Amino acid sequence: MKSTGIVRKTDHLGRIVLPKELRRSLEIDTKDPLEIFVDGEKIILSKYKPIKQCMVTGKISDDNAVLCDGKVILSEEGMKILMEELDDVDSVK
């Protein structure tokens, strides 16, 4: 872990301000969600990236397709399985 040399105090509500230069270099925009981790006595902030887990196969990948405003996440393999099942249902009718 690299020190930035930046020290900030918390305000009366426990908030801190991330310096503009740091936000710019880490590409953190206004209202971007940050995930909070604790490692011993350290607090680690990380730009939040939702886990894209396929609803059919359970595989996690950034390549998985996000459909229906994030309600459905499918891998390529998951899409194939789903299409096969839909074809089976279609052929029964």
C-alpha positions as CSV (number, residue, x, y, z in Angstrom):
1,M,0.0,0.0,0.0
2,K,1.4,3.4,-1.0
3,S,1.0,6.5,1.3
4,T,-0.3,9.7,-0.3
5,G,0.9,11.8,2.5
6,I,-2.6,13.3,2.8
7,V,-4.1,13.6,6.3
8,R,-7.8,14.5,6.9
9,K,-9.8,14.9,10.1
10,T,-13.4,13.6,10.5
11,D,-16.1,16.2,11.0
12,H,-18.7,16.0,13.8
13,L,-20.7,13.4,11.8
14,G,-17.6,11.2,11.1
15,R,-17.3,12.3,7.4
16,I,-14.1,12.9,5.6
17,V,-13.5,14.7,2.3
18,L,-11.4,12.9,-0.4
19,P,-9.2,15.5,-2.1
20,K,-10.1,16.5,-5.6
21,E,-6.7,15.4,-7.0
22,L,-7.1,11.9,-5.5
23,R,-10.7,11.6,-6.8
24,R,-9.5,12.7,-10.2
25,S,-6.5,10.3,-10.3
26,L,-8.7,7.4,-9.2
27,E,-11.6,8.4,-11.5
28,I,-14.1,8.8,-8.6
29,D,-17.0,11.0,-9.7
30,T,-19.6,12.7,-7.7
31,K,-22.1,10.2,-6.2
32,D,-19.9,7.2,-7.2
33,P,-20.5,4.4,-4.7
34,L,-17.5,3.4,-2.6
35,E,-17.2,0.0,-0.9
36,I,-15.7,0.0,2.6
37,F,-13.4,-2.8,3.8
38,V,-11.7,-3.3,7.2
39,D,-8.3,-5.0,7.5
40,G,-7.3,-5.0,11.2
41,E,-7.2,-1.4,12.1
42,K,-7.1,-0.2,8.5
43,I,-10.2,1.2,6.6
44,I,-9.9,0.7,2.9
45,L,-12.1,2.5,0.4
46,S,-12.6,1.0,-3.1
47,K,-14.7,2.1,-6.0
48,Y,-17.7,-0.2,-5.9
49,K,-18.1,-2.6,-8.8
50,P,-21.2,-4.8,-8.5
51,I,-20.6,-8.5,-8.8
52,K,-21.9,-9.7,-12.2
53,Q,-22.9,-13.2,-11.4
54,C,-24.8,-15.3,-13.9
55,M,-28.3,-16.3,-12.6
56,V,-28.1,-19.6,-14.4
57,T,-24.5,-20.8,-14.1
58,G,-23.3,-18.8,-11.1
59,K,-20.2,-17.7,-13.0
60,I,-18.8,-14.2,-12.1
61,S,-17.4,-12.2,-15.0
62,D,-17.3,-8.6,-16.2
63,D,-18.3,-10.1,-19.6
64,N,-21.7,-11.3,-18.4
65,A,-24.7,-9.5,-20.0
66,V,-26.8,-7.2,-17.8
67,L,-30.4,-7.2,-18.9
68,C,-33.7,-5.7,-17.7
69,D,-32.1,-2.8,-15.8
70,G,-29.8,-5.1,-13.9
71,K,-32.5,-7.6,-12.8
72,V,-31.1,-10.3,-15.1
73,I,-27.4,-11.2,-15.4
74,L,-26.4,-14.0,-17.8
75,S,-23.1,-15.4,-19.0
76,E,-22.8,-16.7,-22.6
77,E,-23.2,-20.2,-21.3
78,G,-26.2,-19.2,-19.2
79,M,-27.8,-17.7,-22.3
80,K,-27.3,-20.9,-24.3
81,I,-28.8,-23.0,-21.4
82,L,-31.8,-20.6,-21.2
83,M,-32.4,-20.7,-24.9
84,E,-32.3,-24.5,-25.0
85,E,-34.9,-24.6,-22.2
86,L,-37.1,-22.1,-24.0
87,D,-36.8,-24.2,-27.2
88,D,-37.8,-27.3,-25.2
89,V,-40.9,-25.5,-23.8
90,D,-41.8,-24.2,-27.3
91,S,-41.5,-27.8,-28.8
92,V,-43.9,-29.2,-26.1
93,K,-46.7,-26.8,-27.1
